[in-house]
Amino acid sequence: MSIDELLDLKDSVSFQAANHDLVNHICEMIKENIDFKVLSQQDEEKRKKLKEIADAYGNDPQIDMCIEECSELIKALLKYRRKSNSNSSTGEEMSALREDIIGELADVRIMVEQMEIIFGCHDKVKQVIDYKISRQMKRLENHNPKM
């Protein structure tokens, strides 16, 4: 049965009355699976492009670029923090600084993804991220028992 047939079946009054929750659940699972596949394809296309970029420039220059982009993000964050603590900053200035941070975050993410490609560690990084988030949540729970 196709997805469209399932959706049509979901909308039929007699079927809906008897199996509403089940059909809704199945439709949501199908939709999530389709969304996941689309995202996975987009991620794969992005990784191919980033690998092509990394291969074109070489490992050492891209490692240097990653270091440079990280330092630019650090500078943008320091400037934002310094200006936010000053009484002379306007909302317009703070908005521009926020936009700078967004641009630098994008640059760093691009370079970090290239580092994962260069070092062949995308899946391992995901595992370590999950572990570190879990560890930090346990620390928060121990620090704040109300969580």
N, C-alpha and C positions, 0 to 999 in steps of 0.2 A: 504494500500500500504506500502511495506517495505521500509526501508531506501535505500537499494540497488536498488530497483525499481525506487525510486525517483531520485537517482543519475544517473541511466541509462537513465531515461526520460529527465533529465537535459541535457545530452549529445546528445540527438537526435536532429538533425539539424532542423527539422520542428518545433519542440516544442521550441527549443532554440531561434529561431528567434522571435517567438510571445511572449514568456513569460520569457525571459532571466533574467530580474531583479527580477521578482517574484520568480522564481525557485531558483536563487542564494540566495535570502533572506530566503526562507524556508529551504534550505540546511544548511545555516549558523545557523539558529535557532535550527535545529535538532542537528547539530554538537555541538553547545554550550550546549544544554541540555544533550547530551551524556557525554561531558567533565565534566559538573557539577555533573552528577550522579556518574561518576567514582571518582571525587574528593571527593564527599560526602561519598562514600563508603570507600575510603582511610582514610578520617578524622574519620569516625566512627570506623574503625579498630584500628586506632591509639589511639582513646579515650578509647576503650576497654582495650588495652594494658596498657595505663597509669593508668586507674582505677585499673587494676589488681596489678600494681606496688604500687600504693597508698594504696590499701587495704592490701597488703602484709607487708608493713612497718608500716602503721598506720599514722594517721593524724599528731600528734605532731612531730614525726621524719621527716616527709616530709615537714612540715612547717619549721622546723629547717634547713633542707637541702635547702629549697628555700632561706632562709635568707643567708646561707653560699654561695650558688651559686651567689646570687646578690652581695655579698661582693667580690667574686672573679672577677666578671665582673668589678666592680668599680675599683679594684686594677689594672686589666689589662688595663682599659681605662686611669687611672692616669699614669701608666708607659708609655703607648704609647704617651700620651700628653707630658710628661716630656722629653722623648727621642726625640720626633719630634721637640721640641724647643731647643734641644742641637745640636751643630755643629759636635759633635763627632760620631753621629749615622750613620751607614752604611745602604744602601738600604736593605741588607740582614737582618740586625737586625730589621728594620722596618717591613719587610715582615713577619718575625717570630712573631713579636708583633701583627701584624694584624691577623695572624692565631690563636694566643692565644685568641684574642677578638672574633673571629668567633666561636671558641670552647666554650667560656664562654657564648656567646649569645645563642648558642644551648642549653647549660645546663639550662640557665635561662628560655628559652621558654618552655622547658620540664617541669620545676618545676612550672611555671606559669600556664601551662595547667593542671597540677595536682591540683593546688590551685583552679582553676575553677571547677574541678571535686569534690574536697573535700567540697567546699563551695556551690556547686550546682548553679553556677552563670554564666555559659558560655554565655547564651543568653543576660543576663543583661549586662555583660561586653561588648559584641558587641554593644549593644545599647548605652552604655555610651561612648565607643570609637567613634562611629559615631557622637554623640552629641558634644564631645570635639573637634573632627576634624572640624566639621561645625562651632563651636564657634570660633576656632582659625582662620579659613579662613575668617570669618567676621571681626575679629580683624585685620588681614592682609589687607583686603580690606579697612578698615577705616584708617589704618596706611599708606597704600600706595594706593591712589585712582586710580593709573594707572592700577591696576590689573583687 
